[in-house]
Amino acid sequence: MMFYATIVFSFLYMGYYTAKSVAISRATGQGLALAWSGARLAAQTREAEASRAAFVVPTGDALVQYLRMPANISRGEAQFKASCVACHGEQGQGLIGPNLLDRFWIHGGSPEQVLYSIATGWPANGMPGWELSLGAEKVHWLTAYVLSIQGRSAPNAKEPQGVEE
């Protein structure tokens, strides 16, 4: 009896959530997949806003001091390995994305400009914005690490791109 009860329950469960998703898609005027992706994006936005509220964004000299903290650089290195290696390489030497080791920058190399590039991204160039998915604090860690690896050398580093700073 339990076996048959679970089968009946699964059909009821599936029917309820299918009807609910169809109602959402009709109410929003979007297709089913688009409605679910919109709901997921809204949840990610809420999480990012909560993260931003918990983290006070440093600016100016405070930003530079924050970026120089060894703990933030090591956290940024771990985040870099989790998020950025596919495009910028294990050492930042550049693969699909630009070389991060040299003094040449496509969108500016000041701490504020690097922070902006990581946070908002450059979708036209294939660079995603990381602030919504990671939160402001992790973006600051990434910025700290990226700025700390400037001047290093790596085998097979990609040729410089952008303007020297």
N, C-alpha and C positions, 0 to 999 in steps of 0.2 A: 504494500500500500504506500509506503514511503517513497518508493521509486516512482510510482505513478503520480504521487502528489508533487514531487519535484519537477516532473515533466510539465504538469499543468501549471505550476508556479512559474516555470521559466517562460511559458507562452504568455501568461498574464504580465509578467515583468517586461518582456520584450515588447508586447503590445502597448503597455502604458508609456514606456519611454519613447517608442516610435511615434505614438500619437502626440506626446508632449513636444518632441522635436519638430514635427510637422506643424503644430500650432505655433511654435516659435518662428518657423520659417514663413508662415503665412502672415503673422503679425508684423514681422520686420520687412516683408516683401523680398527676402533674400532666399536663395537656394539653401538646402539643408546643410551642405558643407560650409558655405559661407557664413551661415548663422552660427554654427559651432565655432568656426575660426574667429568670428567676431566676439563671441563670448569668452574664448580663450585669451584673446588680445585684451579684452577689458579686465580680465583677472590679472594678467601680467602687468597691466598699467597700474592697477590698484596696489599690487605688490611693490612695484618700483616706487610709487608715491609714498608708501609706508617706509620703504628703505631710505628715501630722500629725507623724510621727516625725521628719521632717527639719526641721520648723519649731517652734521653741520659742514657745509662746503667751504673750505678755506679759499681765500683769494690773496693776491699780491704776495707780500713777504711771507705770510702765514702758509700759503700754498707751497712756496719754495721750501720752507722749513719742513712741512709735512712730507714733501716728496723726497727729502734727504734722509728721512728716518730709516735706519737699516731694517727695522721690522716691516715697514711698508714696502720696501724694495723686495724683501724675500717673499712676502705675500703676493706681490705683483709678479714675481718670477713664477710662482706656482700657478697663478691665474693665467699668465702668458702661455705656459705649457698646456693648460687646459683649453684655452680659447683661440690662441693666435698662431700656433705652430704650423697649422695647415697652410697658411698663406705667407707667413713671414719667416718660416724656418725655425729649427730648434734653437739656434743662437741669434736669431734676428737678422740673418744674412740675406733674407729675401728669397722668395720662391715666386708665387703668383703676385704677392704684394711686394712693396719696395723694401730695399735694404734699410734696416733701422740702425745700423752700426756707424754709418758715416755721418758727416755734418751736412748732408744735403737733404732738404725737406721739400716735399711737394706742396704741402698746405701750411707750412710754418713750423719752426722748431722751438718756439718759446714754450715754457710750461703750460701757459693758458691755451696756446694753439694746439699742442699735442693732446691736452686734456679734451679740448673741443672735438678734435678729430676722432678720438677713441669713443667719446660719449655719443656723438651724433652720427659718426661715420660719414662716408662719401659713397652713397649707393650707386651713383653714376660710374664710379671707378671699381665697384665691387666690394667696398669696405662697409660692413654692417655697423650700425650704431649699437654700442654695447650697454648703454645706460639703462634702457628699459629691461633688458634681460638679466643684467648683473647687479644693477644698483650703483648708486653714486660712489660708495666707498670702494668697491672693487675696481671701478673705473679709475679712481685715484691711485690705487695700488698699481694698476697696469701702467699708468702714466709714470709713476715713480720708477718702475722697472725699465720702461722704454728709455727714459732719460738717463738712467744709470748705465746702460750698455753702449751709449754713444762713445765712439773712439776705440772700441774693441775691434779686433780683426777676427775673421773666420774664413776657413777655406771655402772656395766657391761662392764668395759673396757676390751678390748681384751688383751690376754697375750702378754708380750714383744716378739718382733721378731728382729733379727739382733744382732748388736754389741753395747755394751754400750759405750756412748761417753759423 
